[in-house]
Amino acid sequence: MAILIVLIFLMSGSSGGLFSHKQVLRSYFGNAAGLKNGAPVTLEGVTIGNVIRVRVVPERNPTPVEVTMRVDHKYDSLLHTDSTSTIAQAGVLGDSYIDITSTHAIGPSPGNNAELRATGAPTIQDVIRTSNGSIQDVSTLIRKVDVLVDSLNSKRGTLGTLINDPELAHKIVSIANNLDTVTKAISQGKGSLGKLVNDDTLYARANSAVDRLNKITVDLNDGKGTAGKLLKDDTLYNNLNAAVANTNQLVAEVNAGKGSLGKLAKDPAFAQRLDETVTHLDNILTSVDAGKGTMGQLVQNRSLYDHADQTLDQTQQLVKAIREDPKKYFIIRLKVF
């Protein structure tokens, strides 16, 4: 019975049984990661054999760990020379095993004692090693949060004052109540803002204004009115272009010294004579303003103005009397020789 039980166990093992045909494969890793003899060998998660030996081969540095595997021959068609092997762990704290991947492999089936390329997979030690930085960052964040909480509890900063100052809290509550009152008034249509929100009159006016503005833009686009002609009529552009051309010609003639303006701008003698004329005119005006000469007396002397005015008045009266009774003033004497 004991021999029968042993035979049944060996024949139904993970390696395919005692009398099944086996194939030996090898892979080389930089670290065994706790892999032991007898560990299962899987293909895409399906057990196809076992690890029969784990040893160190120094001449294979930097991958000195040689792992020899025995797999069932019936899986030869699923294995390829470019299949890869990885040391994996069954869970976080589980035992290590070999996992073979043929997902992207297209090579021929490997022979006996063939070597499969090993690929690295992160072990629990690698995860812990890489997580040290994250743990340190979390610890730093926790310390900063502690400092922030202490600052808030000590009434430092705006937020600390906001949390610990009851007077400020009352002010905020008062502001909230006032804001609630304002929003209720607006909702009920009270005040200018309430009418702006609830009254349709402003909307109607705005809509009417938009309609008029649209009509104006249509008229402008159609070339109606002065502004429309300014936009659509080429006559104004041509006139403006001609005016600019004439102005350029006038400026060119002035710069060339042609005409009165040109001589004024370019001829020093003409400019000097004009300056002398202006100087004489300024002297005359100065004399008139000072009351010199007849013109100056006429401008500055009030009595001369009054006498002249009186003389003109008397002359008008004389002319009027002559017109009324010319015989009184004109006597014609006729003598015969």
C-alpha positions in Angstrom: 0.0 0.0 0.0 2.9 2.4 0.8 4.6 1.7 -2.5 1.3 2.2 -4.3 0.7 5.5 -2.6 4.2 6.8 -3.5 3.8 5.7 -7.1 0.5 7.5 -7.4 2.0 10.7 -5.8 5.0 10.7 -8.2 2.9 10.1 -11.2 0.4 12.9 -10.4 3.0 15.5 -9.4 3.3 19.0 -10.8 6.1 17.8 -13.1 3.8 15.5 -15.0 4.5 12.2 -13.2 7.4 9.8 -12.7 7.4 8.3 -16.1 6.7 11.4 -18.2 9.3 12.8 -20.6 11.2 15.8 -19.2 13.1 18.7 -20.7 15.8 20.7 -18.9 16.0 24.5 -19.3 18.3 27.0 -17.7 18.2 30.7 -16.9 20.7 33.1 -15.2 19.6 35.8 -12.7 21.4 38.5 -10.7 19.7 37.4 -7.5 17.9 34.2 -6.5 15.3 36.2 -4.4 14.7 33.2 -2.1 14.1 30.7 -4.9 14.6 27.1 -3.7 14.9 23.6 -5.2 11.5 22.1 -6.0 9.9 25.5 -6.6 7.2 25.4 -9.3 7.8 26.5 -12.9 4.8 28.1 -14.6 4.0 29.1 -18.2 1.6 32.0 -18.3 0.5 31.0 -14.7 0.1 27.3 -15.5 2.5 24.9 -13.7 4.6 22.9 -16.2 7.6 21.8 -14.0 9.9 22.3 -11.1 13.2 23.9 -10.2 15.8 21.1 -9.7 18.9 23.2 -8.9 19.9 26.7 -7.8 23.6 27.4 -7.8 26.1 30.3 -8.2 28.3 30.4 -11.2 30.9 33.2 -10.7 32.0 33.3 -14.3 28.4 34.4 -15.3 28.7 37.7 -13.4 26.7 40.0 -13.4 24.0 37.2 -13.5 25.8 34.5 -11.5 22.7 32.6 -10.2 22.0 29.6 -12.4 18.5 28.1 -12.1 18.0 24.7 -13.7 14.4 23.8 -14.5 12.8 20.5 -15.5 9.5 20.9 -17.5 7.2 18.4 -19.1 7.9 17.6 -22.8 4.3 18.1 -23.8 4.7 21.9 -23.4 7.5 22.1 -25.9 5.2 23.6 -28.6 4.4 26.4 -26.2 8.0 27.2 -25.4 10.3 29.2 -27.7 13.9 30.1 -27.8 13.0 33.8 -27.2 10.7 33.0 -24.3 11.6 34.8 -21.1 11.8 33.7 -17.5 11.2 35.7 -14.3 11.5 35.0 -10.6 8.1 35.9 -9.1 6.6 35.7 -5.7 3.3 34.1 -4.8 1.7 37.1 -3.0 3.6 39.7 -0.8 5.1 37.1 1.6 4.7 34.0 -0.6 7.5 31.6 -1.9 9.4 32.4 -5.0 8.8 30.5 -8.3 9.8 30.7 -11.9 7.3 32.1 -14.4 8.0 31.7 -18.2 6.3 34.1 -20.6 5.9 33.3 -24.3 3.4 36.0 -25.2 5.5 37.8 -27.8 7.9 34.8 -28.5 8.0 33.6 -32.2 11.2 31.5 -32.2 11.5 27.7 -32.5 11.1 25.4 -29.6 14.1 25.2 -27.3 16.2 22.1 -27.1 17.3 20.2 -24.0 19.5 22.3 -21.7 18.6 25.4 -23.7 19.0 28.8 -22.0 16.0 31.1 -21.6 16.6 34.8 -21.4 15.9 36.1 -17.8 14.1 39.3 -17.2 14.0 41.2 -13.9 10.9 41.5 -11.9 10.6 43.7 -8.8 10.9 41.7 -5.6 9.5 42.6 -2.2 12.9 43.9 -1.2 12.9 46.2 -4.3 9.4 47.4 -3.5 10.5 48.2 0.0 13.7 49.9 -1.2 11.9 52.1 -3.7 9.1 52.9 -1.2 11.5 54.4 1.3 11.5 57.7 -0.6 7.7 57.8 -0.6 7.6 56.9 3.1 10.1 59.8 3.8 7.9 62.2 1.8 4.8 61.1 3.7 6.7 61.6 7.0 7.7 65.1 5.9 4.1 65.9 4.9 2.9 64.6 8.2 5.4 66.9 10.1 4.3 69.9 8.0 0.6 69.1 8.7 1.5 69.0 12.4 3.1 72.4 12.2 0.1 73.7 10.3 -2.3 72.3 12.9 -0.2 73.9 15.7 -0.2 77.2 13.9 -4.0 77.1 13.5 -4.5 76.2 17.1 -2.2 79.0 18.2 -4.3 81.7 16.3 -1.3 82.5 14.0 -2.1 83.5 10.5 -5.4 84.5 8.9 -6.8 80.9 9.0 -5.8 80.4 12.6 -7.5 83.7 13.6 -10.5 82.7 11.5 -10.8 79.4 13.4 -10.1 80.6 17.0 -11.4 84.2 17.0 -15.1 84.3 18.0 -15.5 87.9 17.1 -14.3 87.3 13.6 -16.7 84.3 13.4 -19.5 86.6 14.5 -18.6 89.1 11.8 -18.6 86.3 9.2 -22.0 85.1 10.4 -23.2 88.7 10.2 -21.9 89.1 6.7 -23.6 85.8 5.7 -26.9 87.1 7.2 -26.6 90.4 5.3 -25.8 88.5 2.1 -28.8 86.3 2.7 -31.0 89.4 3.1 -29.6 91.0 0.0 -30.2 87.8 -2.1 -33.7 87.6 -0.8 -34.4 91.3 -1.7 -32.9 90.7 -5.2 -35.1 87.5 -5.5 -38.2 89.5 -4.6 -37.4 92.2 -7.2 -36.6 94.9 -4.6 -34.1 97.7 -5.4 -32.3 98.4 -8.7 -30.5 95.1 -8.7 -33.7 93.3 -8.0 -35.4 95.0 -10.8 -32.5 94.3 -13.1 -32.8 90.6 -12.3 -36.6 90.2 -12.2 -38.0 93.1 -14.4 -38.4 92.3 -18.1 -38.5 96.0 -19.0 -34.7 96.3 -19.1 -34.5 93.2 -21.3 -37.1 94.6 -23.7 -35.1 97.9 -23.9 -31.9 96.1 -24.4 -33.5 93.9 -27.1 -34.9 97.0 -28.8 -31.5 98.7 -28.7 -29.9 95.5 -30.2 -32.6 95.6 -33.0 -31.8 99.2 -33.7 -28.1 98.6 -33.7 -28.6 95.6 -36.1 -30.7 97.9 -38.4 -27.9 100.5 -38.3 -25.3 97.9 -39.2 -27.5 96.6 -42.0 -27.8 100.1 -43.4 -24.1 100.7 -43.1 -23.5 97.4 -45.0 -25.9 98.5 -47.7 -24.1 101.9 -48.0 -26.9 104.0 -46.8 -26.3 107.4 -45.1 -23.1 109.3 -44.7 -21.4 106.5 -42.7 -22.6 103.9 -45.2 -21.2 105.8 -48.1 -18.0 106.3 -46.1 -17.7 102.5 -45.9 -19.0 101.5 -49.4 -18.6 104.4 -51.8 -15.2 104.6 -53.5 -15.6 108.3 -54.3 -14.6 109.4 -50.9 -11.5 107.2 -51.1 -10.6 108.6 -54.5 -11.1 112.2 -53.3 -9.1 111.5 -50.2 -6.4 109.9 -52.3 -6.4 112.9 -54.7 -6.2 115.3 -51.7 -3.3 113.4 -50.3 -1.5 113.4 -53.7 -2.1 117.2 -54.0 -0.8 117.7 -50.5 2.3 115.7 -51.3 2.8 117.8 -54.5 2.3 121.0 -52.5 4.8 119.9 -49.9 7.2 118.9 -52.6 6.9 122.4 -54.2 7.3 124.1 -50.9 10.5 122.0 -50.2 11.7 123.0 -53.7 11.2 126.7 -52.9 8.4 127.3 -55.4 5.6 129.8 -54.8 5.2 132.2 -51.9 5.2 129.4 -49.3 8.3 127.8 -50.9 10.1 131.2 -50.9 9.0 131.7 -47.4 10.4 128.3 -46.4 13.5 128.4 -48.5 14.4 132.0 -49.5 16.4 133.7 -46.7 15.9 137.2 -48.3 12.2 136.8 -48.4 12.1 135.6 -44.9 14.2 138.6 -43.8 11.9 141.0 -45.6 8.9 139.4 -44.0 10.6 139.6 -40.7 11.3 143.3 -41.2 7.7 143.9 -42.3 6.4 142.2 -39.2 8.8 144.3 -37.1 7.6 147.6 -38.7 4.0 146.5 -38.2 4.8 145.7 -34.6 6.4 149.2 -34.2 3.3 150.8 -35.7 1.0 148.9 -33.4 3.2 149.7 -30.4 3.0 153.5 -31.4 -0.8 153.3 -31.8 -1.1 151.5 -28.4 1.1 154.2 -26.9 -1.2 157.0 -28.3 1.3 158.4 -30.8 0.2 159.9 -34.1 -3.3 160.5 -35.3 -4.2 156.9 -35.2 -2.8 156.6 -31.8 -4.7 159.7 -30.6 -7.9 158.3 -32.2 -7.5 155.1 -30.4 -6.3 156.4 -27.0 -7.6 160.0 -26.8 -11.3 160.0 -25.6 -11.8 163.7 -26.2 -10.7 163.4 -29.8 -13.2 160.7 -30.3 -15.9 162.8 -28.7 -15.1 165.8 -30.9 -15.1 163.7 -34.0 -18.4 162.2 -32.9 -19.9 165.7 -32.3 -18.6 166.9 -35.7 -20.2 164.0 -37.4 -23.5 164.7 -35.6 -23.5 168.4 -36.5 -22.7 167.5 -40.1 -25.7 165.1 -40.2 -27.9 167.9 -38.8 -26.6 170.3 -41.5 -27.2 167.9 -44.3 -30.7 167.2 -43.0 -31.5 171.0 -42.8 -30.2 171.6 -46.3 -32.5 168.8 -47.6 -35.5 170.3 -45.8 -34.9 174.0 -47.0 -32.2 174.2 -49.6 -33.2 177.8 -50.5 -32.2 179.0 -47.1 -28.7 177.9 -47.6 -28.1 178.2 -51.4 -28.7 181.7 -53.0 -28.1 182.0 -56.7 -27.0 185.5 -57.9 -27.1 186.2 -61.7 -25.3 189.3 -63.1 -25.6 190.5 -66.7 -22.7 192.4 -68.1 
